[in-house]
Amino acid sequence: MTRTARNQLPAALIVAAQAGNHTAISSLLAISQPDIRRYARLSCRSNDVDDAVQDALVLVYRRIGALRVIASFSSWLFEVVRRECQKLARRSFGSNRPLEEIESDLAYSTRPAVELKIDLASAIQSLPPHYRTIILLRDV
């Protein structure tokens, strides 16, 4: 099944998937996977994209019946992916490694600028308010 001219999924496919039609669910997941991957690239760290896509596909499969408004499928899908990315980021945030290991690890020296911005924002947010104010006043 292909998308319509407006780049929207056919409503009949979503309705059939909500009703439990396994063929419709499979088609919906296959058609939605490129969008899920694109959303994950926008919302996740680069090493979490594949995990987020897989987790989002499983959630769509399990929770398609919870979708209330068929026209909001794309925004619902985006929220599912965004939440999965946040969950993966929280999970990896707690896994601190010693500085000696990180200094020699090439994965940390070649990270995309987007990930560095996310890490910097998280670090600034974790500071006590008076230190955060000092940093913001100095840089702004």
C-alpha positions in Angstrom: 0.0 0.0 0.0 1.3 3.5 -0.8 0.8 6.9 0.5 -1.7 9.3 -0.9 -0.8 12.5 -2.8 -0.9 14.5 0.4 1.8 12.2 1.9 -0.7 10.9 4.5 -1.4 7.3 5.4 -4.8 6.0 4.1 -7.3 6.3 6.9 -8.7 2.9 6.1 -5.3 1.3 6.8 -5.2 2.9 10.2 -8.7 1.9 11.0 -8.1 -1.7 10.0 -4.9 -1.8 12.1 -6.8 -0.4 15.1 -9.4 -3.2 14.5 -6.6 -5.8 14.9 -6.1 -6.7 11.2 -2.6 -8.2 11.2 -2.0 -7.5 7.5 -3.0 -3.9 8.0 -0.7 -3.5 11.1 2.2 -5.0 9.1 1.6 -2.6 6.2 1.2 0.3 8.6 4.5 -0.5 10.3 6.3 -0.9 6.9 5.0 2.4 5.6 5.7 4.2 8.8 9.2 3.0 9.4 10.9 5.7 7.2 9.0 8.4 9.2 9.9 6.8 12.5 13.6 6.7 11.5 13.5 10.4 10.3 11.8 11.4 13.6 14.4 9.4 15.6 17.3 11.1 13.7 15.8 14.5 14.8 15.1 13.5 18.4 17.8 11.0 19.4 21.5 10.8 19.8 23.0 9.1 16.8 23.9 5.9 18.6 20.3 5.6 19.9 18.4 5.9 16.6 18.2 2.2 15.8 17.0 1.3 19.3 14.4 4.1 19.2 13.1 3.0 15.9 12.7 -0.6 17.0 11.1 0.4 20.3 8.7 2.8 18.5 7.7 0.1 16.0 6.9 -2.3 18.9 4.9 0.5 20.7 2.9 1.3 17.5 2.1 -2.4 17.1 0.9 -2.7 20.7 -0.8 0.7 21.1 -2.4 1.5 17.7 -5.7 0.8 19.3 -5.2 3.7 21.8 -5.0 6.2 18.9 -8.2 8.3 19.2 -8.1 10.5 16.2 -6.9 8.9 12.9 -5.9 12.3 11.4 -3.4 12.7 14.3 -1.4 9.5 13.5 1.7 11.4 12.4 1.9 13.6 15.5 1.1 10.6 17.7 3.9 8.7 16.0 6.3 11.6 16.5 5.4 11.7 20.2 6.0 8.0 20.6 9.5 8.3 19.0 10.3 11.4 21.1 9.4 9.6 24.3 11.5 6.6 23.3 14.5 8.9 22.6 14.1 10.5 26.0 13.9 7.2 27.7 17.1 6.0 25.9 18.8 9.3 26.8 17.9 9.0 30.5 19.1 5.4 30.5 22.5 6.3 29.1 22.8 9.5 31.2 23.2 7.5 34.4 26.1 5.4 33.0 29.1 7.5 33.8 32.5 6.3 32.9 35.8 7.4 34.4 37.5 10.3 32.7 40.6 8.2 32.0 38.5 5.9 29.8 36.7 8.7 28.0 39.9 10.6 27.1 41.2 7.7 25.0 37.8 6.8 23.4 37.5 8.0 19.8 33.7 7.8 20.0 33.7 10.8 22.2 36.0 12.9 20.0 33.9 12.5 16.9 30.5 13.2 18.2 28.1 15.4 16.1 27.6 19.0 17.2 23.9 18.3 18.0 24.9 15.7 20.6 27.5 18.0 22.2 24.8 20.7 22.5 22.5 18.3 24.2 25.2 17.2 26.6 26.2 20.8 27.3 22.6 21.8 28.0 22.1 18.8 30.3 25.3 19.7 32.2 24.2 23.3 32.6 20.8 22.2 33.8 22.3 19.9 36.4 24.2 22.8 38.0 22.8 24.5 41.1 20.9 27.7 40.2 23.6 30.1 41.4 26.3 28.4 39.3 24.0 28.2 36.3 23.3 31.9 36.5 27.1 32.7 36.6 27.7 30.6 33.5 24.8 32.1 31.6 25.7 35.7 32.5 29.3 35.1 31.5 28.4 33.6 28.1 25.4 35.8 27.3 
